[in-house]
């Protein structure tokens, strides 16, 4: 029997994103985002679902904070909707939007819960996309202004400011494969977006340092664990190439202050990277108090032989265009199950591997798991309960994997389950449920799943008995 004990200082939390839960898409001065436009475009989302209502958190936030408090969580990671607080992405701020987040932050503090605010979780104001989006340098400068406005309003009441959530998705899925908003398929624009998102992180991070010096600064990256199909030089070069695009394109400038040379060489046929100006990389490398790590599944690659049919089982949605810019000679292979409802493989040891890699490469950088969780086809039983044993098993095994990494020296200080609530799951609409609390989208009634009760016990005791569940 393996048993893990977490200290009282370890932070147990949950996470959400504004467009996925808030709804109220046109209320109180909120402007349109790229996800409003994308989800309202026929054929973009499953069943034509949109975030217009979502989980109606905008109107039910106080009740939702009650659930967080009842769960006994120490922190709540939410995102601020840029078009709700600054509808056009520049110019005037919307006081009604700022007031909403001010009430949310105060409500968390009143309940003894740390507010962890993500400035950007993919909902770029549509006006900025119309002007070029993240492919344009100006968007990073507008993000700096937005950060100054919202940090100035909420300031040190927010415990941790997270600049970006998963810029990999914003850049590559939004601008290369087109399976996320804004739905563009322009490889050079995707790499420009990588840089301008990195630049936005650095500029906003420096705003936090100046305006909220007692707050902690973070960024959240969906870092990939990439394995080769064999030890052959060709397959291992495929691993290197994908690692550069997936991980080091962000870790390099953010933590090392420079882009990796092999990334620039690999993508030279796509762009000359002239959008990187002198001094940019130093601006991006603002010191972090904590690195947020999102993890769900692992990746298996091999070198394409140039003859057989290409395999694109990377788990990031079907498209005729690849998110892997400059890596057309890499195959993404299906992996053995079991799988979640997203079709993602379940691989807890890869989380241990990832955390130990980060600890080895950045030994002085504290970390938190800012997202980890699973979508399954939940069923409401005759007794009204949701017996989501597979989700409990997924969480137990991944939290155990995190604990294994901690036992080997990884400085991981917290864990945020994804997600607090069932929500709008981007291109999959309302078909995929990640929440530990079920949302009936017809009535908006919240029901704790068995996983919520399990997580409540874990947060209260700090004890993870791997044989018990």
Beta strands, then each sheet from edge to edge (+ up, - down):
strand 1: 3-5
strand 2: 11-15
strand 3: 75-79
strand 4: 114-120
strand 5: 160-165
strand 6: 216-221
strand 7: 226-228
strand 8: 290-294
strand 9: 299-303
strand 10: 330-332
strand 11: 367-372
strand 12: 412-418
strand 13: 437-439
strand 14: 446-448
strand 15: 463-465
sheet 1: 1+ 15-
sheet 2: 2+ 3+ 4+ 5+ 6+ 8+ 11+ 12+ 2+
sheet 3: 7+ 9+ 10-
sheet 4: 13+ 14-
end
